[in-house]
Amino acid sequence: MNDVAALSTMPLYTSLDRIERGLAALGIGPGDPIRPEQLFPLDQWHYHGADAVAAAARALGLGPSSHVLDVGAGVGGPARYLAHAVGCHVTALELQPALHGIGVDLTRRCGLADRVTHRCGDALSYPLPPASFDAVVSFLAILHIPDRSRLFSRLAGVLRPGGRCYVEDLCQRAPFSPRDLRDLRAVVCGVTVTGPGDYAADLTAAGFVDVVATDLTDDWAPYAAERLAAWRQNHGAYACVHGEGAYAAQERFYSVIARLYDSGSLGGIRLEAAA
Ligand SMILES: C[S@@+](CC[C@H](N)C(=O)[O-])C[C@H]1O[C@@H](n2cnc3c(N)ncnc32)[C@H](O)[C@@H]1O
């Protein structure tokens, strides 16, 4: 089971009022209606934001009749994108009650509550109806989940025959130094970050077929470096709106990630598989 308390202290999951502050900067007050695309710079907590979710929708052949499970939904960014841009019905499963609550509110304000159902719980144990989804997606969440084999067995069970799974996540390319491993655990909350082969083997062992792993490191490493540089450049403006503490927490997270890529130990991976 996940340690929710530990996870909720991770820099990415603190200063959650940054979303409302970001909306306020657009002139959108608490409770006001929102256009989903106004949220994309704020609610997509993975590489390449809404573009990555659009690519997943294309690869999975999703359409308005598709039922999708999003594992580790965060504040619901990918789920709302799929509902808004593709018309899918999405179940957004998120462990942290605070993020779940923000997601429910944002989805309602986007007018997407008829297509996005938010559920709060642990993907390792939350009851999900068997053989009920056409696709499972997960962006940058499985690294946090301690028992990946169990997770994949559960995901195989909730997919309809022929249903597909699409995951983007961190992986290990070379042994982590003791310092890197410490930061991976403490700052990134990466509890399950393995080599691509082990990752794919867990899918196969859970019953998935046609497993395809794509190495995204050459794309994600420069993205992480540019993200850090842009973050530092925007220091004054961000701290002015959100405070120095919020700036520093995120700076720590971005700088650790950039260093882990630099050291050659961290990588990015996409896994696609069929049930
Ligand atoms: C980096 S965020 C990504 C959020 C979202 N997928 C996105 O791309 O915007 C990872 C999310 O996974 C959630 N998570 C971690 N372990 C989980 C679990 N066992 N069950 C459900 N959600 C989990 C975390 O709470 C966090 O919100």
Ligand as a Chemical Component Dictionary entry (heavy atoms), coordinates in Angstrom:
data_LIG
# 
_chem_comp.id                   LIG 
_chem_comp.type                 NON-POLYMER 
_chem_comp.pdbx_formal_charge   0 
_chem_comp.three_letter_code    LIG 
# 
loop_
_chem_comp_atom.comp_id 
_chem_comp_atom.atom_id 
_chem_comp_atom.alt_atom_id 
_chem_comp_atom.type_symbol 
_chem_comp_atom.charge 
_chem_comp_atom.model_Cartn_x 
_chem_comp_atom.model_Cartn_y 
_chem_comp_atom.model_Cartn_z 
_chem_comp_atom.pdbx_ordinal 
LIG C1  C1  C 0  3.081  12.935 -10.993 1  
LIG S1  S1  S 1  1.394  12.751 -10.519 2  
LIG C2  C2  C 0  0.684  12.649 -12.125 3  
LIG C3  C3  C 0  -0.779 12.974 -12.112 4  
LIG C4  C4  C 0  -1.470 12.803 -13.464 5  
LIG N1  N1  N 0  -1.300 11.455 -13.957 6  
LIG C5  C5  C 0  -0.955 13.786 -14.463 7  
LIG O1  O1  O 0  -0.182 13.383 -15.331 8  
LIG O2  O2  O -1 -1.309 14.968 -14.386 9  
LIG C6  C6  C 0  1.207  11.059 -9.920  10 
LIG C7  C7  C 0  -0.074 10.819 -9.136  11 
LIG O3  O3  O 0  -0.206 9.429  -8.811  12 
LIG C8  C8  C 0  -0.888 9.346  -7.574  13 
LIG N2  N2  N 0  -0.728 8.019  -6.982  14 
LIG C9  C9  C 0  0.390  7.513  -6.416  15 
LIG N3  N3  N 0  0.168  6.270  -5.947  16 
LIG C10 C10 C 0  -1.122 5.965  -6.223  17 
LIG C11 C11 C 0  -1.944 4.837  -5.977  18 
LIG N4  N4  N 0  -1.463 3.763  -5.355  19 
LIG N5  N5  N 0  -3.226 4.855  -6.390  20 
LIG C12 C12 C 0  -3.720 5.956  -7.025  21 
LIG N6  N6  N 0  -2.991 7.070  -7.276  22 
LIG C13 C13 C 0  -1.700 7.085  -6.883  23 
LIG C14 C14 C 0  -0.229 10.456 -6.770  24 
LIG O4  O4  O 0  -0.962 10.787 -5.623  25 
LIG C15 C15 C 0  -0.141 11.563 -7.816  26 
LIG O5  O5  O 0  -1.263 12.380 -7.796  27 
# 
loop_
_chem_comp_bond.comp_id 
_chem_comp_bond.atom_id_1 
_chem_comp_bond.atom_id_2 
_chem_comp_bond.value_order 
_chem_comp_bond.pdbx_ordinal 
LIG C1  S1  SING 1  
LIG S1  C2  SING 2  
LIG S1  C6  SING 3  
LIG C2  C3  SING 4  
LIG C3  C4  SING 5  
LIG C4  N1  SING 6  
LIG C4  C5  SING 7  
LIG C5  O1  DOUB 8  
LIG C5  O2  SING 9  
LIG C6  C7  SING 10 
LIG C7  O3  SING 11 
LIG C7  C15 SING 12 
LIG O3  C8  SING 13 
LIG C8  N2  SING 14 
LIG C8  C14 SING 15 
LIG N2  C9  SING 16 
LIG N2  C13 SING 17 
LIG C9  N3  DOUB 18 
LIG N3  C10 SING 19 
LIG C10 C11 SING 20 
LIG C10 C13 DOUB 21 
LIG C11 N4  SING 22 
LIG C11 N5  DOUB 23 
LIG N5  C12 SING 24 
LIG C12 N6  DOUB 25 
LIG N6  C13 SING 26 
LIG C14 O4  SING 27 
LIG C14 C15 SING 28 
LIG C15 O5  SING 29 
# 
